[in-house]
Each structure stands twice: as C-alpha cells, then as structure tokens.
Amino acid sequence: MSRPLIIDWTACEGRGLCADLLPELIGQDKWGYPQSRSGRTVLVPPELERPARKAVHLCPRLALRLEADAKTRVTG
C-alpha cells in the first residue's frame, strides 16, 4: 500500500535532498522546492519506502513526514 509523503511548506527551504533521494517521485521547481512528479500528493510505493524514510530522516529542515497509509487525510 502506498504511503503519502507530506511536505511541511513552512519548514522547507528547497535544499533538494528529497529530490536527490527520491527522483522517481519528486522533482524540483525553478527555485529548488520539491514538486510531485505526478502533480498530486507524493504517494510512496512499498519499493521506495526505504529511500523515503531516509529522506525524512535526513531532511535538514525536518520538513518531511511519511504518513501511515494513503487513507490518511491530507490537509493543506
């Protein structure tokens, strides 16, 4: 089951580490901020959960959170 990767936009400074660790799911805009490659909520499939956890752990601004499952309500 895919898990949502949530970005805290108040904390993110667009350093790009998440895009480096999850290039299949996250790109960067022209200012370096993360963008979902699908254009929607970043859903992490089971095979990419390990690099997603690494991105959450290594984010220098603690701006990432991996939710329990895709049914978790995402608010903006």
N, C-alpha and C positions, 0 to 999 in steps of 0.2 A: 504494500500500500504506500502510495506517495505521501510525503510529509511536507507541509508548507515551510518554506524558509522565509522568515519575517525580517524585514529591514526596518530598523528604528531610524527614521529620517532625521530626527532631532539630534541623533548622535553621529550619524555617518558623515565623514569628511571627504569621501570619494578617493580614498587611497588606492583602491583597486585590488586589494588582496583577495577578496571573494571572487572577483572575475578571473584572477590568475588561478585560483584553486578549483573553480567550477566553470570552466569556459564553455561547457556544454549547455549550461543553464543561464549564465549571467554574462552579459556584455557590459560595456561602459558607454555612457553618453559623452559628448564632446568636452565635458568638464571633469570626467573621470568617475562620475557617480554610477553605481550599478543599475543595470536595466535587465529585466527579464527578457530572455531571447524569445519567449513565447508571447510577450506582450501582456501577460496576465501575472497572477501570483506565481512566484517561483515554487514549483512542486518538485520535490526531490524524490526520484525513484529509489527503490532499495539499493540498486547497484551503485548509486552515487552518494549514499548516506555517509560513508566514511569520509570522503573529502568535504562533505557539507559540515560534518561535525568538526573537522579540522579548521574550516573557515570560521565557524562560530567561535572556536577556542582561540584562534589566532587573531581575530579582528582587533586591531589596535584601539578602536573606539567602543568595543563591546556593543556594536550596532546590529548584530545578527542573533536570531533566535530560531531554533528548529522546533516546530510545534509537534505535538504528539501524533496527529494524523490529519488527513485532508478534510475531515469533517469539522475541525476546529474553526470557529467563526473568526474571520479576519476583519478587523475594523481599521479604518484609516484615519 
